[in-house]
Amino acid sequence: MSWLAGCRRLHRRYESKPEHFLAFTAISTSLINYRRLAK
């Protein structure tokens, strides 16, 4: 799913800290929703 949405950083977990991973997840979710609303 993340690869299709263009969020390559979430495709494989590069972050060692869970807080950073959750932050990127939140940013990606916001970006996906923005793209859907912009259509």
PDB file as gemmi writes it, atoms N, CA and C in Angstrom:
CRYST1    1.000    1.000    1.000  90.00  90.00  90.00 P 1                      
ATOM      1  N   MET A   1       0.816  -1.202   0.000  1.00  0.00           N  
ATOM      2  CA  MET A   1       0.000   0.000   0.000  1.00  0.00           C  
ATOM      3  C   MET A   1       0.855   1.259   0.000  1.00  0.00           C  
ATOM      4  N   SER A   2       1.876   1.284   0.843  1.00  0.00           N  
ATOM      5  CA  SER A   2       2.699   2.487   0.916  1.00  0.00           C  
ATOM      6  C   SER A   2       3.454   2.722  -0.390  1.00  0.00           C  
ATOM      7  N   TRP A   3       3.861   1.653  -1.069  1.00  0.00           N  
ATOM      8  CA  TRP A   3       4.562   1.816  -2.331  1.00  0.00           C  
ATOM      9  C   TRP A   3       3.647   2.440  -3.374  1.00  0.00           C  
ATOM     10  N   LEU A   4       2.374   2.038  -3.375  1.00  0.00           N  
ATOM     11  CA  LEU A   4       1.423   2.586  -4.330  1.00  0.00           C  
ATOM     12  C   LEU A   4       1.116   4.043  -4.040  1.00  0.00           C  
ATOM     13  N   ALA A   5       1.130   4.413  -2.786  1.00  0.00           N  
ATOM     14  CA  ALA A   5       0.806   5.790  -2.412  1.00  0.00           C  
ATOM     15  C   ALA A   5       2.003   6.719  -2.563  1.00  0.00           C  
ATOM     16  N   GLY A   6       3.166   6.178  -2.881  1.00  0.00           N  
ATOM     17  CA  GLY A   6       4.340   7.008  -3.067  1.00  0.00           C  
ATOM     18  C   GLY A   6       5.110   7.291  -1.794  1.00  0.00           C  
ATOM     19  N   CYS A   7       4.861   6.561  -0.752  1.00  0.00           N  
ATOM     20  CA  CYS A   7       5.542   6.759   0.527  1.00  0.00           C  
ATOM     21  C   CYS A   7       6.604   5.681   0.685  1.00  0.00           C  
ATOM     22  N   ARG A   8       7.687   5.846  -0.020  1.00  0.00           N  
ATOM     23  CA  ARG A   8       8.725   4.810  -0.036  1.00  0.00           C  
ATOM     24  C   ARG A   8       9.370   4.618   1.321  1.00  0.00           C  
ATOM     25  N   ARG A   9       9.400   5.662   2.114  1.00  0.00           N  
ATOM     26  CA  ARG A   9      10.051   5.559   3.418  1.00  0.00           C  
ATOM     27  C   ARG A   9       9.297   4.590   4.331  1.00  0.00           C  
ATOM     28  N   LEU A  10       8.011   4.401   4.107  1.00  0.00           N  
ATOM     29  CA  LEU A  10       7.231   3.487   4.932  1.00  0.00           C  
ATOM     30  C   LEU A  10       7.197   2.078   4.347  1.00  0.00           C  
ATOM     31  N   HIS A  11       7.670   1.938   3.120  1.00  0.00           N  
ATOM     32  CA  HIS A  11       7.673   0.614   2.505  1.00  0.00           C  
ATOM     33  C   HIS A  11       8.577  -0.337   3.284  1.00  0.00           C  
ATOM     34  N   ARG A  12       9.694   0.175   3.704  1.00  0.00           N  
ATOM     35  CA  ARG A  12      10.615  -0.571   4.567  1.00  0.00           C  
ATOM     36  C   ARG A  12      10.933   0.338   5.741  1.00  0.00           C  
ATOM     37  N   ARG A  13      10.906  -0.191   6.906  1.00  0.00           N  
ATOM     38  CA  ARG A  13      11.098   0.629   8.101  1.00  0.00           C  
ATOM     39  C   ARG A  13      12.584   0.958   8.276  1.00  0.00           C  
ATOM     40  N   TYR A  14      12.942   2.194   7.932  1.00  0.00           N  
ATOM     41  CA  TYR A  14      14.322   2.654   8.045  1.00  0.00           C  
ATOM     42  C   TYR A  14      14.601   3.266   9.410  1.00  0.00           C  
ATOM     43  N   GLU A  15      13.562   3.715  10.068  1.00  0.00           N  
ATOM     44  CA  GLU A  15      13.735   4.427  11.331  1.00  0.00           C  
ATOM     45  C   GLU A  15      13.991   3.452  12.469  1.00  0.00           C  
ATOM     46  N   SER A  16      14.927   3.788  13.324  1.00  0.00           N  
ATOM     47  CA  SER A  16      15.224   2.916  14.462  1.00  0.00           C  
ATOM     48  C   SER A  16      14.333   3.246  15.655  1.00  0.00           C  
ATOM     49  N   LYS A  17      13.901   4.503  15.740  1.00  0.00           N  
ATOM     50  CA  LYS A  17      13.043   4.896  16.861  1.00  0.00           C  
ATOM     51  C   LYS A  17      11.579   4.807  16.443  1.00  0.00           C  
ATOM     52  N   PRO A  18      10.749   4.213  17.293  1.00  0.00           N  
ATOM     53  CA  PRO A  18       9.327   4.096  16.938  1.00  0.00           C  
ATOM     54  C   PRO A  18       8.626   5.450  16.810  1.00  0.00           C  
ATOM     55  N   GLU A  19       9.106   6.462  17.535  1.00  0.00           N  
ATOM     56  CA  GLU A  19       8.484   7.791  17.448  1.00  0.00           C  
ATOM     57  C   GLU A  19       8.657   8.381  16.054  1.00  0.00           C  
ATOM     58  N   HIS A  20       9.814   8.165  15.466  1.00  0.00           N  
ATOM     59  CA  HIS A  20      10.065   8.680  14.117  1.00  0.00           C  
ATOM     60  C   HIS A  20       9.211   7.948  13.087  1.00  0.00           C  
ATOM     61  N   PHE A  21       9.074   6.639  13.259  1.00  0.00           N  
ATOM     62  CA  PHE A  21       8.247   5.859  12.340  1.00  0.00           C  
ATOM     63  C   PHE A  21       6.792   6.314  12.414  1.00  0.00           C  
ATOM     64  N   LEU A  22       6.298   6.549  13.629  1.00  0.00           N  
ATOM     65  CA  LEU A  22       4.919   7.012  13.781  1.00  0.00           C  
ATOM     66  C   LEU A  22       4.734   8.412  13.206  1.00  0.00           C  
ATOM     67  N   ALA A  23       5.748   9.247  13.317  1.00  0.00           N  
ATOM     68  CA  ALA A  23       5.661  10.588  12.738  1.00  0.00           C  
ATOM     69  C   ALA A  23       5.565  10.511  11.213  1.00  0.00           C  
ATOM     70  N   PHE A  24       6.406   9.680  10.601  1.00  0.00           N  
ATOM     71  CA  PHE A  24       6.338   9.525   9.144  1.00  0.00           C  
ATOM     72  C   PHE A  24       5.019   8.890   8.718  1.00  0.00           C  
ATOM     73  N   THR A  25       4.478   8.003   9.533  1.00  0.00           N  
ATOM     74  CA  THR A  25       3.176   7.414   9.231  1.00  0.00           C  
ATOM     75  C   THR A  25       2.092   8.488   9.235  1.00  0.00           C  
ATOM     76  N   ALA A  26       2.120   9.364  10.224  1.00  0.00           N  
ATOM     77  CA  ALA A  26       1.135  10.446  10.299  1.00  0.00           C  
ATOM     78  C   ALA A  26       1.275  11.413   9.122  1.00  0.00           C  
ATOM     79  N   ILE A  27       2.503  11.748   8.771  1.00  0.00           N  
ATOM     80  CA  ILE A  27       2.725  12.643   7.632  1.00  0.00           C  
ATOM     81  C   ILE A  27       2.228  12.009   6.341  1.00  0.00           C  
ATOM     82  N   SER A  28       2.510  10.738   6.161  1.00  0.00           N  
ATOM     83  CA  SER A  28       2.080  10.046   4.946  1.00  0.00           C  
ATOM     84  C   SER A  28       0.572   9.931   4.873  1.00  0.00           C  
ATOM     85  N   THR A  29      -0.053   9.662   5.992  1.00  0.00           N  
ATOM     86  CA  THR A  29      -1.517   9.576   6.019  1.00  0.00           C  
ATOM     87  C   THR A  29      -2.132  10.920   5.657  1.00  0.00           C  
ATOM     88  N   SER A  30      -1.574  11.993   6.190  1.00  0.00           N  
ATOM     89  CA  SER A  30      -2.064  13.329   5.850  1.00  0.00           C  
ATOM     90  C   SER A  30      -1.891  13.630   4.372  1.00  0.00           C  
ATOM     91  N   LEU A  31      -0.746  13.248   3.828  1.00  0.00           N  
ATOM     92  CA  LEU A  31      -0.479  13.488   2.412  1.00  0.00           C  
ATOM     93  C   LEU A  31      -1.425  12.694   1.517  1.00  0.00           C  
ATOM     94  N   ILE A  32      -1.683  11.451   1.877  1.00  0.00           N  
ATOM     95  CA  ILE A  32      -2.610  10.625   1.095  1.00  0.00           C  
ATOM     96  C   ILE A  32      -4.017  11.224   1.125  1.00  0.00           C  
ATOM     97  N   ASN A  33      -4.457  11.646   2.306  1.00  0.00           N  
ATOM     98  CA  ASN A  33      -5.788  12.253   2.418  1.00  0.00           C  
ATOM     99  C   ASN A  33      -5.873  13.567   1.650  1.00  0.00           C  
ATOM    100  N   TYR A  34      -4.811  14.357   1.699  1.00  0.00           N  
ATOM    101  CA  TYR A  34      -4.792  15.619   0.949  1.00  0.00           C  
ATOM    102  C   TYR A  34      -4.907  15.360  -0.555  1.00  0.00           C  
ATOM    103  N   ARG A  35      -4.183  14.370  -1.029  1.00  0.00           N  
ATOM    104  CA  ARG A  35      -4.245  14.043  -2.452  1.00  0.00           C  
ATOM    105  C   ARG A  35      -5.634  13.584  -2.859  1.00  0.00           C  
ATOM    106  N   ARG A  36      -6.283  12.837  -1.987  1.00  0.00           N  
ATOM    107  CA  ARG A  36      -7.643  12.380  -2.308  1.00  0.00           C  
ATOM    108  C   ARG A  36      -8.624  13.538  -2.330  1.00  0.00           C  
ATOM    109  N   LEU A  37      -8.477  14.466  -1.385  1.00  0.00           N  
ATOM    110  CA  LEU A  37      -9.391  15.605  -1.337  1.00  0.00           C  
ATOM    111  C   LEU A  37      -9.133  16.590  -2.473  1.00  0.00           C  
ATOM    112  N   ALA A  38      -7.903  16.655  -2.941  1.00  0.00           N  
ATOM    113  CA  ALA A  38      -7.553  17.592  -4.007  1.00  0.00           C  
ATOM    114  C   ALA A  38      -8.119  17.166  -5.362  1.00  0.00           C  
ATOM    115  N   LYS A  39      -8.478  15.897  -5.487  1.00  0.00           N  
ATOM    116  CA  LYS A  39      -9.013  15.416  -6.773  1.00  0.00           C  
ATOM    117  C   LYS A  39     -10.382  15.953  -7.050  1.00  0.00           C  
TER     118      LYS A  39                                                      
END                                                                             
